[in-house]
Amino acid sequence: MIAGSSLIQKQVSTPPVVVENLVKRFGDFVAVDNISFNVRAGEVFGWLGPNGAGKTTTIRILLGLLKPTSGKTYVLGLDSNLQKKEVHARVGYMSQQFTLYNDLTPWENIRFYGGVHEMTPAELRPRIPEIIHMAGLEGREKAMTRTLSGGWKQRLALGCAIVHKPAVIFLDEPTAGVDPISRREFWELIYQMADEGVTVVVTTHYMDEAELCQRIGFISQGRLVALASPAELKKAQMHGFVLEVTASNPEQVVRILKTAAQTKQLLLDEVALYGAQVHAVVPDVTVYKERIRALLVANQINVRSIEWIAPSLEDVFISAVKFPAENKSV
């Protein structure tokens, strides 16, 4: 009895997604470079990085679709390399391609994916209307899927991915190519699932979406460079202070400041254009406000303001890439 209780406790306490010293090479190219992290039960975990950073490769290994070169990945306590079928039965996956059949209706797409997951007619009968409602497709369930907007297709694809009520769902850049309103509505669905105890792993390169995640893993060139909540990353990972410069001709401001950094005239960790403003990462706020102002004025730039601001996640990501944390695995 005690041994059985210990086993149950171990299963409950084990994170639903575990990555241990994962490496994936394609010939001489290292796509994933010795990364380790866990995802907690019911967590919305963001896997963030630029295109080609290793995000999708990591997800495909977790799903058992690619073999790792070395290291281990576990999903719901199952070895995703050795127990692929068991993993697929208990997880959902949605790619940015919206793997729907355009010559089927939404109803038929859901029924098809329910069949893929070996759901019985009795299980599917109540589930299809639930997903139609979740996707906001009442009245359109018999329309051809090809006639749906990008936002509706997105929500339908999510519904097909969770038709079998998985405990973990992997979303690989699911909002690529849809409008901002549809993106926001989609994230409301993500949090509904998390509230119901589903563990969500979502890859994205949108910084505003990363803000919505409970924790974020930053990956760059296959390496895990930071791992924490958005607030913790902004507090601990940022090296230097962000000055926001509002001035005439911001593109010229960027060129002037980058030249000053390259020639060591100013010690600037990063200079980047953010809309109509310029962000400069500096080692000291008071000193560099005056130095930057003086340099721009000397170059006939009309400076409206230079203010110290809280870093954005994009600022933090750039800092994390330049100064990787020593202890990244949590």
Secondary structure, DSSP 8 states (H G I E B T S, - for coil): -HHHHHHHHHHHHS-SEEEEEEEEEETTEEEEEEEEEEE-TT-EEEEE--TTSSHHHHHHHHTTSS--SEEEEEETTEETTT-HHHHHHHEEEE-TT----TTS-HHHHHHHHHHHTT--HHHHHHHHHHHHHHTT-TTTTTS-GGGS-HHHHHHHHHHHHTTT--SEEEEESTTTTS-HHHHHHHHHHHHHHHHTT-EEEEEE--HHHHTTSSEEEEEETTEEEEEE-HHHIIIII--SEEEEEEESSHHHHHHHHHHHHHTTSS--SEEEEETTEEEEEES-HHHHHHHHHHHHHHTT--EEEEEEE---HHHHHHHHHHS--S----
